[in-house]
Each structure stands twice: as structure tokens, then as C-alpha cells.
Amino acid sequence: MMRRLANILLLLVAVAFCYGLQLSKPHYGDLIGPIPARGKLGDTIVGRGFEARAEKVEFARNLRTDRFGETEILTTGGVWAVVTVKFAARAQSTVVSIASWRGPTGLTYDQTERLSFANDLLPVPIDPGLPRKARLVFELRPDQVSNATLLISEKLLAALDSQAEISLGPIAVGADGMPAGTVDTFDMTQPL
């Protein structure tokens, strides 16, 4: 009887131990996920294949673009965020293809596809010794602006590769709920 009780107790301890291991182990996505290279606005973030430095972030209610020789005004229900980034290749030519904006609540916004015809947007081919600037454009909810993080990588699935994570810091909000310094119309045709 005592032996049976000891076996049951040992079985319960083993089950509890296995359950604890299951809860505490990293998920598969965490094991093969991107390797973060972190910094803040103005810092040069060094990854495996490229370097990135977010120089400035500007906000607008509308975007003015040029499409096939005609001026177009793009509107949004939220706010446009335009980030100017300087890229440089490390050892070999590469293409930076993916950018996302992760808000303070964890909501993630990919770069807008409404400007796929415009110049100086991702994907950006870069070569060693020839740095290049680009714009990253996002449509955001105004409450996702402050304390956001910019995520930049070479490919969509950056498994076991570096990903630049740029902290944009706190951004003041005006009385209308929009970020401070929001302009009515941002001209995308202006040179970088």
C-alpha cells in the first residue's frame, strides 16, 4: 500500500514538473524569430546585413503625391506617419524590404501599400559604401503614435536574421488628439 502511494505521489510530481516545463519553454516562433538590434531615434542600428538610422518622424492628415504627372491627395481616417531613414549595406549588396510600426499597445501596422507607385519607399536596394535614404509611410490611429517602435528587416520572415527595432519615444499629443506638429498636407514629391 505504501509503495502504491509513493508511486502515485511520484507520478503527480512528474506530471507537475512536465506541466511546468511546458509553460516555461519558449515557443517555436521565439526560437527562430528575428534577432533584435535595438536603438532609438537618431541612433545607427547595426544588423547583420544592413545599418539603419531613423532621422525624423513627421505626421500629416493628408499626403500629396504625384502619380503619372497628376497630383493626388491621399486622406486617412487616422494620421499619416512619415519616417525618414538612412540605410547602408554592411558587407554585401542587399535589399531592405519590410517595415512595421508597433504601437504602445502592441498593434502593428505595415507600411502602407497605397503609395506603391512612389519613389524612395521600400523595398530599397543598398550597396556597401553607398548609403541611401528612404521614407517609410504608415497609416495609424492617433493613439498608437507615442512610445512606438519601428521594426525594419530585409525580408518578410526574418527568421534567425537581424531586425532593427527603433524606439521612437514619447510624442506629445495636441488638444485635437493628433500628434503635436501634425501638418495638414505632407508633400511626398519633395526630395529627401
GIBEL-V361922 format. One record per backbone hydrogen bond with DSSP energy under -0.5 kcal/mol. CO is the residue of the C=O (numbers start at 0). NH is the residue of the N-H. E is the energy in kcal/mol with one decimal. If there is no record, write none. Layout:
CO_NH_E / CO_NH_E
//
This chain:
0_4_-2.1 / 1_5_-2.1 / 2_6_-2.2 / 3_7_-2.2 / 4_8_-2.3 / 5_9_-2.5 / 6_10_-2.4 / 7_11_-2.4 / 8_12_-2.2 / 9_13_-2.3 / 10_14_-2.5 / 11_15_-2.4 / 12_16_-2.5 / 13_17_-2.6 / 14_18_-2.4 / 15_19_-2.2 / 16_20_-2.1 / 17_21_-2.2 / 18_22_-2.0 / 19_23_-1.9 / 20_24_-1.4 / 26_29_-0.6 / 26_30_-1.6 / 27_31_-1.9 / 28_32_-0.6 / 31_159_-1.0 / 32_159_-1.1 / 33_35_-0.7 / 34_162_-2.1 / 35_37_-0.5 / 36_164_-2.4 / 38_166_-2.9 / 39_42_-2.6 / 42_44_-0.7 / 43_45_-0.6 / 44_46_-0.6 / 44_51_-2.2 / 48_89_-1.9 / 49_46_-2.6 / 50_87_-1.9 / 51_44_-3.3 / 52_54_-0.7 / 52_85_-2.5 / 53_41_-1.9 / 55_83_-2.4 / 57_81_-3.2 / 58_182_-2.5 / 59_79_-3.1 / 60_75_-0.7 / 61_185_-2.4 / 62_64_-0.6 / 62_73_-3.0 / 63_187_-2.8 / 64_66_-0.5 / 64_71_-2.8 / 65_67_-0.5 / 66_69_-1.7 / 69_66_-3.1 / 71_64_-2.9 / 71_73_-0.5 / 73_62_-2.3 / 78_139_-3.0 / 79_59_-1.9 / 79_81_-0.5 / 80_82_-0.6 / 80_137_-2.5 / 81_57_-2.5 / 81_83_-0.5 / 82_84_-0.6 / 82_135_-2.6 / 83_54_-2.9 / 83_55_-1.1 / 84_86_-0.5 / 84_133_-2.5 / 85_52_-1.8 / 86_131_-2.7 / 87_50_-3.0 / 88_128_-0.5 / 93_125_-3.0 / 94_96_-0.6 / 95_122_-0.6 / 95_123_-2.5 / 97_152_-2.3 / 98_110_-1.6 / 99_101_-0.5 / 99_150_-3.0 / 100_102_-0.7 / 100_108_-2.9 / 101_148_-2.5 / 102_105_-1.6 / 106_102_-3.1 / 108_100_-2.9 / 112_115_-1.3 / 114_117_-2.1 / 119_134_-3.5 / 122_124_-0.5 / 123_95_-2.4 / 125_93_-2.4 / 126_88_-0.7 / 126_129_-2.0 / 129_126_-0.7 / 131_86_-3.5 / 133_84_-2.8 / 135_82_-3.0 / 136_111_-2.5 / 137_80_-2.7 / 137_139_-0.6 / 139_78_-2.4 / 140_143_-2.2 / 141_144_-1.1 / 144_147_-0.9 / 147_167_-2.8 / 147_168_-0.5 / 148_101_-3.2 / 148_150_-0.5 / 149_151_-0.5 / 149_165_-2.9 / 150_99_-2.5 / 151_163_-2.5 / 152_96_-0.9 / 152_97_-2.3 / 155_157_-0.9 / 156_158_-0.9 / 157_160_-1.8 / 160_34_-3.1 / 162_36_-2.5 / 163_151_-2.4 / 163_165_-0.6 / 164_38_-1.8 / 164_166_-0.6 / 165_149_-3.1 / 166_40_-1.7 / 168_146_-2.3 / 168_147_-0.6 / 171_179_-3.1 / 173_176_-1.6 / 177_173_-3.3 / 178_181_-1.4 / 182_60_-1.9 / 183_61_-1.4 / 185_63_-3.1 / 185_187_-0.8 / 186_189_-1.0
//
